Amino acid sequence: MESAPRKVRVTGPLAPFAAGFGGELAARGYSPLSAANLLYVMAHLSRWLAGQGLTPADLGVGRAEEFLAERRRVGYTCWLSGRGLAPLLDYLRGLGVVPGPAGPAPGGGADVLVGRYRGYLAGERGLAASTIDGYEAVARRFLAGRAGPDLAGLTAAEVTGFVVSQCRGRSTGSAKILVTALRSLLRYLHLEGITSGGLASAVPAVAGWRGAGLPKALPAAQVVALLVSCDRDSAVGRRDFAVLTLLARLGMRSCEVAALELGDIDWRAGELLVRGKGRRDERMPLPADVGEAVAGYLRDGRPQGRCRKVFACSRAPYGGLSPAGVQSVMRHACDRAGLPQAGAHRLRHTAATQMLRAGSPLAEVGQVLRHRAAATTAIYAKVDDGALRALAWPWPGSGA
């Protein structure tokens, strides 16, 4: 089986790139059989290009779709979608022999406007890539059907109507993110002279007060059940156990766990570099049990490859686990443990609550959670029933 990729013979215009593509697949963790299958697709594509009198430079998105349609027509049953062809096209694009996906046409239109808006957010505002992506998603929804001259007559009623329609069914936090992104877009449109008036003030506020909610922590028994549900005899189980341990013991966010890189762990000093919100990097102590969980995965579970992220996907190509992947680890653990679905952030609340009930002052809890303001940590004071009971006054006439 190890020689399977070498048995695939590629002829035609893509032949010079076959050996390199095979090596790339091996480096990215594809099994010999999977690599051979992708090379067979490459061989078919190369023959098709030769038959059409085309070169790799002609292989744009439209040509790729034509090739996939040909595979379906002649009776192939696999590798029939753009996703299946993506590893090959990405490799060839990286070499510069295949053109990249077509960008938006020059001139007006929502795509061009959103592209300029992204540049403003990155260059003028200096926002993080993840924040820019979120703002762009809101901008695209708002601009759908409104691009071009239509924006000159944009009214406050349209802005309010969009917010009302989009916030229906959203949580308070999600709605606040949406209106913040919309205000940013409207300020940009006014700055560029696209809208005649400043409509940012027309965006209604979302009702929601700081500290009004109660942090939802999981009982200690449920945390244990989540950890026990991981099959530590398997690579995926060791990975999930290490992820959940970081979430539960250090109160890390899902994005922070996903961003963790191999060089961020100082094993000799027993420290961990956490890449937090707002591009803040902070060092934290690495408890022994957390270190053992991570080391167990790195020794006997993490796939080999070029990826520098600590936690990798369980299937090739072995890229780093995304924040959504960390959330998926939590969801699957809840299913295995027979618990109601809960997000990874619940373990952050759990860690804070457990520290507070163990006698840690709020200031220390804030340091562990890496809060910028003490007011952010103060919400956890409401879960300390014992301390609050001592402050409560008896009800008049109760005799207590």
Beta strands, then each sheet from edge to edge (+ up, - down):
strand 1: 265-266
strand 2: 271-275
strand 3: 281-285
sheet 1: 1+ 2- 3+
end
